[in-house]
Amino acid sequence: MDGTVGPGFHWRDETRSKYRKGYGRWLTFLARSGRLRATVDDPTDRIDPDAIRPYIEELQSQEVGSWTLWGRLAELLAVAQAMAPGKDFKWLQRAVRYQERQVVDRRHKLSRLQPAHHLLDWALNRMRDIIENPPKRDAPGAYRDALMIGILACCPVRLSNLTMIQLDRHLVRQGTVYFLRFAAMEMKTGHPFSAPVSAGLTPYIEHYTSIVRSDLLVGRSSSRLWITRYGEPMNAKAMHLAITRTTERAFGRSINPHLFRDCAATFVALEDPEHIGIVSPLLGHVDPRTSESHYIQANQIVAGRRLRTSVAQARKILRHKTDGRPA
């Protein structure tokens, strides 16, 4: 020993443990994605932009919060700089600073929230307008994006679940109403999910599945609900972009898919506080002490129906205020 210490010498035990776990997550990602090179002269050679980009995309697809995403990159940067103090990691520093700005921006999410009935009303009006006066450019895509927003307004599932929806498996019609249903293994919570979609969306879902979706498929076949204009199933990244882009045009501020959950919770708190208890089951949050799956699912259905009723009542009042139609 020459009496010198490394850059990580001053780290506390908690910090050292956090960075070790962060670096372990990075190695796990590399191994899982087939990017882990077994032999390298410098372990930090594995940390390059070509690998970081898909790492960020994977974290985003898992719908981790902006704070968590920033933390994963910051942990990796700290380890890289400790392992190779003289190496240039300015590109990674820029990525960390960018994600840090996203954390600050998203903390102001209250300014981007829209009441659930406003979101649903906009979606219904937009789809009606597209049917009556189709835009010259990408009418099927515009209709599809409006329907996404309508479904999220009354059934705010996570982006991963919204992306995986298959006809007659996850989206099932019962009488005059469609239900969204997901098996336990498909849910982040590990519990099955079932909730009704607003009855007002039924004819628009029918129009999408029978006409618009067929136009998007351009002769191809797929069980997935959401289709790109190139006839392929939409992935999470494409859906995230479509939803944020459409909401920004409609409301002046983008509403990312996860924020629809906040919109629903805030709407119930402000417009229907008597039924604030519906928020947890509606969002898939369950009491960890509850293990009866049929009890959880029953609560979700009741919660979904309550939100649907509340939104319908709020929409009637909204229409009465805006155009004088009777509530």
Salt bridges, closest charged atoms under 4 A:
ASP13 OD1 - ARG16 NH1 3.29
ASP42 OD2 - LYS87 NZ 3.85
ASP45 OD1 - LYS87 NZ 2.63
ASP48 OD2 - ARG37 NH2 3.97
ASP50 OD1 - ARG53 NH2 2.69
GLU57 OE2 - LYS237 NZ 3.52
GLU58 OE2 - ARG32 NH2 2.33
GLU63 OE1 - HIS258 ND1 3.98
ASP121 OD1 - ARG315 NE 2.79
ASP145 OD1 - ARG144 NE 2.93
ASP145 OD2 - ARG245 NH2 3.61
GLU186 OE2 - ARG169 NH2 2.76
GLU186 OE2 - HIS170 NE2 2.92
GLU206 OE2 - ARG173 NH1 2.71
GLU232 OE2 - ARG220 NH1 2.21
ASP262 OD1 - LYS109 NZ 2.95
ASP272 OD1 - HIS275 ND1 2.96
ASP272 OD2 - ARG306 NE 3.02
ASP287 OD2 - ARG289 NH2 2.89
GLU292 OE1 - HIS294 ND1 3.43
ASP323 OD2 - ARG325 NE 2.53
